[in-house]
Amino acid sequence: MISNQILQTTLEGFHDIVHAELCVCDTEGKVLAHTAGMPKTGENEVQGFSLSEASSQSLGGLQYFKVYDEFEPEYIVLVSGEGETAYQTAKILAFQLEGLLLAYKEKFDKDNFIKNLLLDNLLLVDIYNRAKKLHIDVDAKRAVLTVETEGSESKAHEAVKALFTGHSTDFVTTVDENNIVIIKELRNGEEGYQELQHCAEEIYTAVAEAGADVRIAYGTMVDEIREVSKSYKEAKLALDVGKIFYEEKKIIAYNNLGIGRLIYQLPMNLCRMFIKEIFEGRSPEEFDEETLATIRQFFENNLNVSETSRKLFIHRNTLVYRLDKLQKMTGLDLRVFDDAITFKIALMVVEYMNYMEKIDY
């Protein structure tokens, strides 16, 4: 379970302290890590010791010690030398490796628990029992952030993990190669949401500096650990809604999705019926680029004719002509608030339909 690199680093650290030659083997006698001056060990001797009932032995100028994982030998520690000093060195090294095994196992168990918690794969009683066993507070206020990256994924993952190193109450895991999930413990009330937004901004900066394109979404704050999956689903929904309707936003909150949340939950047949009713079988995509640019600018300037014509560098009468032309095509006058709202919603519905068709394809 412990990587050979970690084993090697541990042995070298011990060697610098005790000035003895050290080696770690698996129970089959294969050498996993050793210091430079360690005498060559025979696989048969290690296998024989592994199968014996003894937990330690001295043989051929070497001290042998078993490293246990839940009462089963996982590694064999060898230390050169005889006498009490060599024996104590082997015993301490074995104890250290058992501690490492436990820490790695707990880390793996926590990650496994967190993933199953997010995916709603645990019974309620299992959630509380396993949280207690893993020393996780079940009543802390938390929220879930999901980070979607493209490009330099490994560097992005490292950047996020580095931000949360030493944060024992926060959890970072991955659901696939492009998505990182953070369960963040928060303070109460609005302070908690401010902390969440600040956390999202820090993540965005760190991942962007790592060279990855990033989009972040987060769910609402929950009071108990069993509700974490709810916040995760909200964050995922916010990420999808943000990509469809708010592409310019790189950080989006579930509780700030606006009308996009409603449209996202519409069935496709209802969307098609609505678009057919509004545009009489046509699609906004059929409009020329000049018309689409005019529509976008008109909405961005809150239906203000003068400001829109100024931003488009056209005469006011030219803009009025374009709006009249659009009215003849659709029956909707964007200068009338109700028609403008209908048209804006229709555009968002078309964006949603295109997104869903792309996914299905």
C-alpha positions as CSV (number, residue, x, y, z in Angstrom):
1,M,0.0,0.0,0.0
2,I,2.9,2.3,0.7
3,S,4.8,3.3,-2.4
4,N,8.4,2.1,-2.8
5,Q,9.5,5.8,-3.0
6,I,8.0,6.5,0.4
7,L,9.7,3.4,1.8
8,Q,13.0,4.4,0.3
9,T,12.7,8.0,1.7
10,T,11.8,6.5,5.2
11,L,14.8,4.2,5.2
12,E,17.2,7.0,4.1
13,G,15.9,9.2,6.9
14,F,16.4,6.4,9.5
15,H,19.9,5.7,8.1
16,D,20.9,9.3,8.7
17,I,19.8,9.0,12.3
18,V,21.0,5.5,13.4
19,H,23.8,5.0,10.9
20,A,22.8,1.4,10.3
21,E,22.1,-0.4,7.0
22,L,18.4,-1.0,6.4
23,C,16.1,-3.0,4.1
24,V,12.4,-3.6,3.6
25,C,11.1,-6.7,1.7
26,D,7.7,-8.0,0.9
27,T,6.7,-11.3,2.4
28,E,8.0,-13.2,-0.7
29,G,11.5,-11.8,-0.1
30,K,11.5,-9.2,-2.9
31,V,13.5,-6.1,-1.9
32,L,11.3,-3.0,-2.0
33,A,13.8,-0.4,-0.6
34,H,17.3,-0.5,1.0
35,T,20.2,1.7,1.9
36,A,23.3,1.7,-0.2
37,G,25.5,-0.4,2.2
38,M,22.9,-3.1,3.0
39,P,24.3,-6.6,2.5
40,K,22.4,-8.7,-0.1
41,T,19.6,-10.8,1.5
42,G,18.4,-14.2,0.4
43,E,14.7,-14.5,-0.6
44,N,14.6,-18.0,1.1
45,E,15.6,-16.6,4.5
46,V,13.0,-13.8,4.3
47,Q,10.3,-16.2,3.1
48,G,11.1,-18.7,5.9
49,F,10.9,-15.9,8.5
50,S,7.7,-14.6,7.0
51,L,6.0,-18.1,7.3
52,S,7.3,-18.6,10.9
53,E,5.3,-17.7,14.0
54,A,8.0,-15.4,15.2
55,S,7.6,-11.6,15.0
56,S,11.4,-11.1,15.1
57,Q,14.6,-13.0,14.8
58,S,18.4,-12.5,14.6
59,L,20.1,-14.4,11.8
60,G,23.4,-14.0,9.9
61,G,24.3,-10.6,11.4
62,L,20.8,-9.2,10.5
63,Q,17.8,-8.3,12.6
64,Y,14.5,-9.4,11.1
65,F,11.1,-7.8,12.1
66,K,7.6,-8.3,10.7
67,V,5.5,-5.3,9.9
68,Y,1.8,-6.1,10.4
69,D,-1.3,-4.9,8.7
70,E,-4.4,-6.0,10.8
71,F,-2.4,-9.0,12.3
72,E,-1.1,-10.1,8.9
73,P,2.6,-9.6,7.9
74,E,2.8,-6.9,5.1
75,Y,6.6,-6.2,5.1
76,I,9.8,-7.6,6.5
77,V,12.3,-5.2,8.0
78,L,16.0,-6.0,8.1
79,V,18.6,-4.1,10.0
80,S,22.3,-4.9,9.8
81,G,24.1,-5.6,13.1
82,E,23.7,-7.6,16.3
83,G,22.8,-6.9,19.9
84,E,20.3,-4.6,21.6
85,T,21.0,-1.5,19.5
86,A,20.3,-3.3,16.2
87,Y,17.3,-5.0,17.7
88,Q,15.8,-1.7,19.0
89,T,16.5,0.0,15.6
90,A,14.6,-2.8,13.7
91,K,11.7,-2.6,16.2
92,I,11.3,1.2,15.9
93,L,11.5,1.0,12.1
94,A,8.8,-1.7,12.1
95,F,6.6,0.4,14.4
96,Q,7.1,3.4,12.1
97,L,6.1,1.5,9.0
98,E,3.0,0.1,10.8
99,G,2.1,3.7,11.6
100,L,2.5,4.6,7.9
101,L,0.4,1.7,6.8
102,L,-2.4,2.8,9.1
103,A,-2.2,6.4,7.9
104,Y,-2.3,5.4,4.3
105,K,-5.1,3.0,4.9
106,E,-7.1,5.7,6.8
107,K,-6.5,8.1,3.9
108,F,-7.7,5.6,1.4
109,D,-10.7,4.8,3.5
110,K,-11.6,8.5,3.9
111,D,-11.3,9.1,0.2
112,N,-13.5,6.0,-0.5
113,F,-16.0,7.2,2.1
114,I,-16.1,10.7,0.6
115,K,-16.7,9.4,-2.9
116,N,-19.5,7.1,-1.8
117,L,-21.0,9.9,0.3
118,L,-21.0,12.2,-2.8
119,L,-22.6,9.6,-5.0
120,D,-25.3,8.7,-2.5
121,N,-24.0,5.1,-2.2
122,L,-24.3,4.8,1.6
123,L,-27.1,3.9,3.9
124,L,-27.8,6.5,6.6
125,V,-26.6,4.3,9.4
126,D,-23.4,3.6,7.4
127,I,-22.7,7.3,6.9
128,Y,-22.7,8.0,10.7
129,N,-20.9,4.8,11.7
130,R,-18.1,5.3,9.2
131,A,-17.8,9.0,9.9
132,K,-17.4,8.3,13.5
133,K,-14.7,5.6,12.8
134,L,-12.8,8.1,10.6
135,H,-13.1,10.9,13.1
136,I,-15.2,13.1,10.8
137,D,-17.6,15.6,12.4
138,V,-21.1,14.8,11.3
139,D,-22.7,18.1,12.3
140,A,-20.3,20.6,10.7
141,K,-21.7,23.0,8.1
142,R,-20.3,22.2,4.7
143,A,-20.7,22.9,1.0
144,V,-19.4,21.2,-2.1
145,L,-17.3,22.9,-4.9
146,T,-16.7,21.2,-8.2
147,V,-13.8,22.2,-10.4
148,E,-13.8,21.4,-14.1
149,T,-10.5,21.7,-15.8
150,E,-9.2,21.4,-19.4
151,G,-5.5,21.3,-20.1
152,S,-2.7,20.6,-17.6
153,E,-5.1,18.5,-15.6
154,S,-2.3,17.0,-13.4
155,K,-0.9,20.4,-12.5
156,A,-4.5,21.6,-11.8
157,H,-5.0,18.7,-9.4
158,E,-1.7,19.4,-7.7
159,A,-2.6,23.1,-7.4
160,V,-5.9,22.4,-5.7
161,K,-4.5,19.8,-3.3
162,A,-1.7,22.2,-2.3
163,L,-4.3,24.8,-1.4
164,F,-5.9,22.4,1.1
165,T,-2.8,20.8,2.5
166,G,-3.1,21.0,6.3
167,H,-6.9,21.6,6.2
168,S,-7.9,18.4,8.1
169,T,-11.6,19.3,8.0
170,D,-11.8,19.8,4.2
171,F,-11.7,17.0,1.7
172,V,-10.4,16.9,-1.9
173,T,-11.2,14.0,-4.2
174,T,-11.6,13.4,-8.0
175,V,-14.5,12.0,-9.9
176,D,-12.8,11.8,-13.2
177,E,-9.7,13.2,-14.9
178,N,-11.3,16.6,-15.6
179,N,-13.2,17.2,-12.3
180,I,-12.0,17.8,-8.8
181,V,-14.5,17.9,-5.9
182,I,-13.9,19.8,-2.6
183,I,-16.0,19.4,0.5
184,K,-15.4,22.6,2.4
185,E,-16.3,23.1,6.1
186,L,-17.8,26.6,6.6
187,R,-18.9,29.1,9.2
188,N,-22.5,29.8,9.8
189,G,-24.9,32.2,7.9
190,E,-23.8,34.6,5.2
191,E,-20.2,34.5,6.4
192,G,-20.1,30.9,5.3
193,Y,-21.2,31.8,1.7
194,Q,-18.6,34.6,1.7
195,E,-16.0,32.1,2.7
196,L,-17.2,29.8,0.0
197,Q,-17.0,32.4,-2.7
198,H,-13.5,33.4,-1.5
199,C,-12.4,29.8,-1.6
200,A,-13.7,29.4,-5.2
201,E,-11.8,32.5,-6.2
202,E,-8.6,31.2,-4.6
203,I,-9.0,27.9,-6.5
204,Y,-9.7,29.6,-9.8
205,T,-6.5,31.7,-9.4
206,A,-4.3,28.7,-8.5
207,V,-5.6,26.5,-11.3
208,A,-5.5,29.2,-13.9
209,E,-1.8,29.9,-12.9
210,A,-1.2,26.1,-13.5
211,G,-2.2,26.7,-17.1
212,A,-5.6,25.0,-17.1
213,D,-8.9,26.4,-18.4
214,V,-11.2,26.2,-15.3
215,R,-14.8,26.6,-14.4
216,I,-16.0,26.3,-10.8
217,A,-19.5,25.8,-9.3
218,Y,-20.7,25.3,-5.8
219,G,-23.8,24.1,-4.0
220,T,-25.7,25.4,-1.0
221,M,-24.5,25.0,2.6
222,V,-25.8,21.9,4.4
223,D,-26.0,21.3,8.2
224,E,-25.2,17.5,8.4
225,I,-22.9,15.2,6.6
226,R,-25.7,13.1,5.2
227,E,-26.7,16.2,3.1
228,V,-23.4,16.6,1.4
229,S,-24.6,14.7,-1.7
230,K,-27.4,17.3,-2.1
231,S,-24.8,20.1,-2.2
232,Y,-22.8,18.0,-4.7
233,K,-25.8,17.6,-7.0
234,E,-26.5,21.3,-6.8
235,A,-22.8,22.1,-7.7
236,K,-23.0,19.8,-10.7
237,L,-26.2,21.3,-11.9
238,A,-24.8,24.8,-11.4
239,L,-21.8,23.8,-13.5
240,D,-24.0,22.6,-16.4
241,V,-26.4,25.6,-16.2
242,G,-23.4,28.0,-16.1
243,K,-21.9,26.4,-19.3
244,I,-25.1,26.8,-21.1
245,F,-26.4,30.3,-20.1
246,Y,-23.5,32.1,-18.3
247,E,-20.5,31.1,-20.3
248,E,-18.7,34.3,-19.4
249,K,-18.8,33.4,-15.7
250,K,-16.0,31.2,-14.4
251,I,-17.4,30.9,-10.9
252,I,-21.1,30.2,-10.4
253,A,-23.2,29.5,-7.4
254,Y,-26.3,27.2,-7.3
255,N,-28.3,29.8,-5.4
256,N,-27.6,32.4,-8.2
257,L,-28.7,30.6,-11.3
258,G,-31.7,32.8,-12.1
259,I,-34.1,31.7,-14.9
260,G,-31.4,29.4,-16.2
261,R,-32.3,26.9,-13.4
262,L,-35.9,26.8,-14.6
263,I,-35.1,26.4,-18.3
264,Y,-32.6,23.6,-17.5
265,Q,-35.4,21.5,-16.0
266,L,-37.8,21.8,-19.0
267,P,-38.5,18.7,-21.0
268,M,-37.3,18.9,-24.6
269,N,-40.7,18.3,-26.2
270,L,-42.0,21.4,-24.3
271,C,-39.0,23.4,-25.4
272,R,-39.6,22.5,-29.1
273,M,-43.3,23.4,-28.8
274,F,-42.4,26.8,-27.3
275,I,-39.8,27.6,-30.0
276,K,-42.2,26.6,-32.7
277,E,-44.9,28.9,-31.2
278,I,-42.6,31.9,-30.8
279,F,-40.6,31.6,-34.1
280,E,-43.1,29.7,-36.2
281,G,-40.8,26.9,-37.1
282,R,-37.7,29.2,-37.5
283,S,-34.7,29.2,-35.2
284,P,-32.7,32.3,-34.0
285,E,-29.7,30.6,-35.5
286,E,-31.1,31.3,-38.9
287,F,-30.8,35.1,-38.3
288,D,-27.8,36.8,-39.9
289,E,-24.9,37.8,-37.7
290,E,-25.8,41.5,-37.9
291,T,-29.3,40.8,-36.5
292,L,-27.9,38.5,-33.7
293,A,-25.3,41.2,-32.7
294,T,-28.0,43.8,-32.6
295,I,-30.2,41.6,-30.3
296,R,-27.3,40.8,-28.0
297,Q,-26.2,44.5,-27.7
298,F,-29.8,45.6,-27.2
299,F,-30.3,43.3,-24.3
300,E,-26.9,44.2,-22.8
301,N,-27.9,47.8,-22.8
302,N,-31.3,47.2,-21.1
303,L,-33.4,47.9,-24.2
304,N,-32.0,51.4,-24.5
305,V,-32.1,52.4,-28.2
306,S,-29.7,55.4,-27.9
307,E,-27.0,53.5,-25.9
308,T,-27.3,50.4,-28.2
309,S,-26.8,52.5,-31.4
310,R,-23.8,54.2,-29.8
311,K,-22.2,50.8,-28.8
312,L,-22.8,49.4,-32.3
313,F,-21.5,52.6,-34.0
314,I,-24.7,53.0,-36.1
315,H,-27.3,55.7,-36.4
316,R,-30.3,55.5,-34.2
317,N,-32.6,55.2,-37.3
318,T,-30.5,52.2,-38.5
319,L,-31.1,50.4,-35.2
320,V,-34.8,51.2,-35.3
321,Y,-34.9,49.8,-38.9
322,R,-33.3,46.6,-37.7
323,L,-35.7,46.2,-34.8
324,D,-38.7,46.8,-37.1
325,K,-37.3,44.2,-39.5
326,L,-37.0,41.7,-36.5
327,Q,-40.5,42.5,-35.5
328,K,-41.8,41.6,-39.0
329,M,-39.8,38.3,-38.9
330,T,-41.0,37.2,-35.4
331,G,-44.0,39.3,-34.4
332,L,-42.0,40.4,-31.4
333,D,-41.1,44.1,-30.7
334,L,-38.0,44.1,-28.5
335,R,-38.8,47.7,-27.5
336,V,-41.8,46.3,-25.7
337,F,-40.9,44.8,-22.3
338,D,-43.1,41.7,-22.5
339,D,-41.9,40.9,-26.0
340,A,-38.3,41.4,-25.0
341,I,-38.7,39.0,-22.1
342,T,-40.3,36.4,-24.3
343,F,-37.5,36.7,-26.9
344,K,-34.8,36.5,-24.2
345,I,-36.3,33.4,-22.8
346,A,-36.7,31.9,-26.2
347,L,-33.0,32.5,-26.9
348,M,-32.1,30.8,-23.7
349,V,-34.3,27.8,-24.5
350,V,-32.6,27.4,-27.9
351,E,-29.2,27.5,-26.1
352,Y,-30.4,24.8,-23.8
353,M,-31.8,22.6,-26.6
354,N,-28.5,22.9,-28.6
355,Y,-26.5,21.9,-25.5
356,M,-28.7,18.9,-24.8
357,E,-28.6,17.7,-28.4
358,K,-24.8,18.0,-28.4
359,I,-24.7,15.8,-25.3
360,D,-27.1,13.2,-26.8
361,Y,-25.0,13.2,-29.9
